[in-house]
């Protein structure tokens, strides 16, 4: 009986690990288009309905949680109060939408994200998926994505992984993110995600997880595992560079500095932090030696370049929308309403390719769901960070919070955490890690560790 229970728990653990590992794989099936009066660089995601493989994975994870962790679902549901309220407000916002079918579809996408959050949180509460193991899955998946991204960058085209969600990109494909360095055009790495910035966000979660793994294993004198995590850290750091996402570079720096500060405050982790500091210096030197020629030109930031100037205009559009439409324009309808109301054109953006969503997570929420939705979102996030966590492994708890915090900082510069499938799932799963930390009393002893990530989470 005891052996069959361990086997069951191991299977459930692998299911949770594979779900997180598969988050960046964008395998999807086109269903039908929505009526859109214009086109832009992301028209495929914004103007069409898709069935994603991650939808099926999320449903499967929820069903397993219902059957195997049913006694924890009630607790998880209570912790998800803010997300549930957000779903209610989002559903109500469709009343104000110009494109009701599109709003209904995007509401369903938000629902899938919240379901993923609850399923992951239930697995963590039940300790079928210990927190360190979940973070380890992020790290392992980030290594794979980084290697794909590096290969894309050096080849200048896609690798033929369309079945995993990779966009088909050739050397002359239009509307693809590229950078010009010393007169040469280079493809920005995107992995199996729809854009380089989304890859950067995912790599940041893996970078933090791998950094934490170095700290854990070095503190516990598991030098082989620490070295393996260090190699993964180097690969992900190089992959992050070739996304050429300056927002990603800034957020990664914030996350790593935060990890160093947190580790120093935990006495048991100070040896590991010292080792990680050495790995960080070595990694920085190797990456600069190999890719410094590409980093320096991209690091030059000007307020007049389109990627910066347009973001400022998009933010102005967001503020104007919230002031004029305090009840929101309807979930999924910000872009179409902004163009119809000439919010872009009146600010000098007259070309369709310039019409993009507000590049700020919080202004997007406020514009689409109204002031009520924005307030609920903020209060829920504050509650997630403020709720008392399990005392079992404070450093790991802080690492999970740091992953979420880093994504929320990224949200200041982009929109994909709200309106694109991969980014939305990434955000809600990160929230799920945090709300699943506070385990109830009386849980069974966790089973042995997986791949070097012990069960203290």
Beta strands, then each sheet from edge to edge (+ up, - down):
strand 1: 28-33
strand 2: 48-52
strand 3: 178-181
strand 4: 184-187
sheet 1: 1+ 2-
sheet 2: 3+ 4-
end
